[in-house]
Amino acid sequence: MSSARLRRAVHFVPGGNERMLAKSLGLAADTLILDLEDAVTPDRKEDVRREVAGWLKATDFGGKERAVRINDLMSQWGREDVEVTMEHPPDAYVVPKVSGVDDVLRVDRLVAQLELAHGHDLGGIALILIATETAGGALNLAHLTATTRVSALTWGAEDLSVSIGASRRRDERGEYLDVFRYCRSMTLLAARAGGAQPIDSVFVDIGDLDGLRQDCQRAAWMGFEGKMTIHPNQIPIVNEVFTPSEEEVASAAALVAAFAENQARGRMAFRHEGQMVDAPHLHRAERVLDRARQAGEIS
């Protein structure tokens, strides 16, 4: 499955909260995740599941990607989360607590069976994996894109800290501790190696917008294409950082034009604006322009 869909701000909406759903429809998030897992208490799982199924049937999401975070498929709720929401299915299921490839294939098979049973296109529903919420998931990252249904990988620091017994995630400077930096980096590499889209984890300090911007910038420099968000105030910053700026677009366009001119002369390595450039520079520039087109910045 192509990872071409634009996913900058990927925003969590608590399942069962009509007010927050209504508000989220007016936000600039590319993806809305209707959450059946952490946002819902055990005694409300069944009722909220039905409410979310109703939202999928009746709500106009205005072109936003509609995703549902299910409960762990091995829990008492996960399978029914998929079954009940499949009549009018989301664009993607967000799969938590992934420990290995067997977890991924189990969800893939269930979704495929239900797609066929309901007359939906086989393979049309994507999977977005939260890949490091368990120690096993972190160690098995390279194998999680075993099915083409996996469209994106993200990582989770909160649940991972519980899984490994960590008392904190960041040091006194606000930087991730080594194990979390490892998981962030390996999520990026596993996504790229497997043809999936890398999405950065949430930034939990919703009052620290400067810290959010710095965190987004680091992720964008690394190669992530978007970030999970948990508060509406985070969305504009995430969208801004993960959308190429006017300067970046102009620079990329100039470089692509320079390559076209030099290729006509049989050259793929040449001096441009004081630097030697070759094929990797062209590919980066083309990626910038592709993302700018997706975001509607250029035609």
Secondary structure, DSSP 4 states (H G I P E B T S, - for coil): ----S--SEEEEEETT-HHHHHHHTTS--SEEEEESSTTS-GGGHHHHHHHHHHHHHH---TT-EEEEEPPPTTSSSHHHHHHHH-SS--SEEEE-S--SHHHHHHHHHHHHHHHHHTTPPTT-SEEEEETTSSHHHHHTGGGTT-STTEEEEE--HHHHHHHHT-S-SB-TTSPBPHHHHHHHHHHHHHHHHHT-EEEEPP---TT-HHHHHHHHHHHHHHT--EEEESSGGGHHHHHHHTS--HHHHHHHHHHHHHHHHHHTTT-SSEEETTEEE-HHHHHHHHHHHHHHHHTTS--
